[in-house]
Amino acid sequence: MARLKVTQIRSGIGRKSNQRDSLRSLGLKRINDVVVKEDRPEIRGMIFVVNHLVTVEEVE
């Protein structure tokens, strides 16, 4: 199964609560935090909500 490397590039301060919650659920706490997650619909949905705050790369 594919994996996604998600890097936070912008702050969640001043954002809507659902965006802050999505960042926290992804495991991102501060700028330049990196997490690797399985490529699943739930994860894709959280990334979609905060796509302006993160960058996403596909890794093996």
ZAZAFI-485665 format. One record per residue (C-alpha): residue number from 0; residue in three letters; x, y, z. Coordinates in Angstrom, 2 decimals. Layout:
N
+------+------+---------+---------+---------+
| resi | resn |      c1 |      c2 |      c3 |
+------+------+---------+---------+---------+
|  NUM |  ALA |       X |       Y |       Z |
...
+------+------+---------+---------+---------+
***
This chain:
60
+------+------+---------+---------+---------+
| resi | resn |      c1 |      c2 |      c3 |
+------+------+---------+---------+---------+
|    0 |  MET |    0.00 |    0.00 |    0.00 |
|    1 |  ALA |    1.23 |    3.50 |   -0.80 |
|    2 |  ARG |    2.33 |    5.86 |    1.93 |
|    3 |  LEU |    2.09 |    9.64 |    2.08 |
|    4 |  LYS |    4.71 |   11.94 |    3.59 |
|    5 |  VAL |    2.90 |   14.99 |    4.96 |
|    6 |  THR |    4.87 |   18.10 |    5.95 |
|    7 |  GLN |    3.31 |   21.08 |    7.70 |
|    8 |  ILE |    4.45 |   24.30 |    6.01 |
|    9 |  ARG |    2.09 |   26.85 |    7.59 |
|   10 |  SER |    0.73 |   27.47 |   11.05 |
|   11 |  GLY |   -2.70 |   26.42 |   12.26 |
|   12 |  ILE |   -3.03 |   29.57 |   14.38 |
|   13 |  GLY |   -6.08 |   31.60 |   13.43 |
|   14 |  ARG |   -7.57 |   28.79 |   11.33 |
|   15 |  LYS |  -10.99 |   27.22 |   11.72 |
|   16 |  SER |  -11.36 |   24.55 |   14.37 |
|   17 |  ASN |  -11.88 |   21.74 |   11.84 |
|   18 |  GLN |   -8.55 |   22.63 |   10.20 |
|   19 |  ARG |   -6.72 |   22.69 |   13.54 |
|   20 |  ASP |   -8.35 |   19.37 |   14.46 |
|   21 |  SER |   -7.28 |   17.83 |   11.16 |
|   22 |  LEU |   -3.67 |   18.93 |   11.69 |
|   23 |  ARG |   -3.72 |   17.41 |   15.18 |
|   24 |  SER |   -5.30 |   14.17 |   13.94 |
|   25 |  LEU |   -2.60 |   13.88 |   11.30 |
|   26 |  GLY |   -0.01 |   14.21 |   14.08 |
|   27 |  LEU |    1.28 |   17.64 |   13.05 |
|   28 |  LYS |    2.00 |   20.11 |   15.84 |
|   29 |  ARG |    4.35 |   22.73 |   14.42 |
|   30 |  ILE |    5.81 |   24.01 |   11.17 |
|   31 |  ASN |    8.22 |   21.55 |    9.48 |
|   32 |  ASP |    6.76 |   18.55 |   11.32 |
|   33 |  VAL |    6.73 |   15.48 |    9.08 |
|   34 |  VAL |    4.55 |   12.38 |    9.37 |
|   35 |  VAL |    4.21 |    9.33 |    7.13 |
|   36 |  LYS |    0.68 |    7.95 |    6.85 |
|   37 |  GLU |   -0.99 |    5.15 |    4.90 |
|   38 |  ASP |   -2.81 |    6.33 |    1.78 |
|   39 |  ARG |   -6.43 |    5.82 |    2.87 |
|   40 |  PRO |   -9.62 |    7.79 |    2.17 |
|   41 |  GLU |   -9.78 |    9.07 |    5.77 |
|   42 |  ILE |   -6.25 |   10.46 |    5.58 |
|   43 |  ARG |   -6.90 |   11.95 |    2.13 |
|   44 |  GLY |   -9.96 |   13.73 |    3.54 |
|   45 |  MET |   -7.98 |   15.28 |    6.39 |
|   46 |  ILE |   -5.27 |   16.38 |    3.95 |
|   47 |  PHE |   -7.91 |   17.92 |    1.67 |
|   48 |  VAL |   -9.15 |   20.09 |    4.55 |
|   49 |  VAL |   -5.65 |   21.48 |    5.23 |
|   50 |  ASN |   -4.09 |   21.26 |    1.75 |
|   51 |  HIS |   -3.08 |   24.94 |    1.96 |
|   52 |  LEU |   -1.13 |   24.26 |    5.18 |
|   53 |  VAL |    0.76 |   21.11 |    4.16 |
|   54 |  THR |    2.73 |   19.54 |    1.34 |
|   55 |  VAL |    2.23 |   15.90 |    0.41 |
|   56 |  GLU |    4.64 |   13.46 |   -1.25 |
|   57 |  GLU |    4.13 |    9.82 |   -2.08 |
|   58 |  VAL |    6.81 |    7.49 |   -0.69 |
|   59 |  GLU |    7.33 |    3.74 |   -0.77 |
+------+------+---------+---------+---------+
***
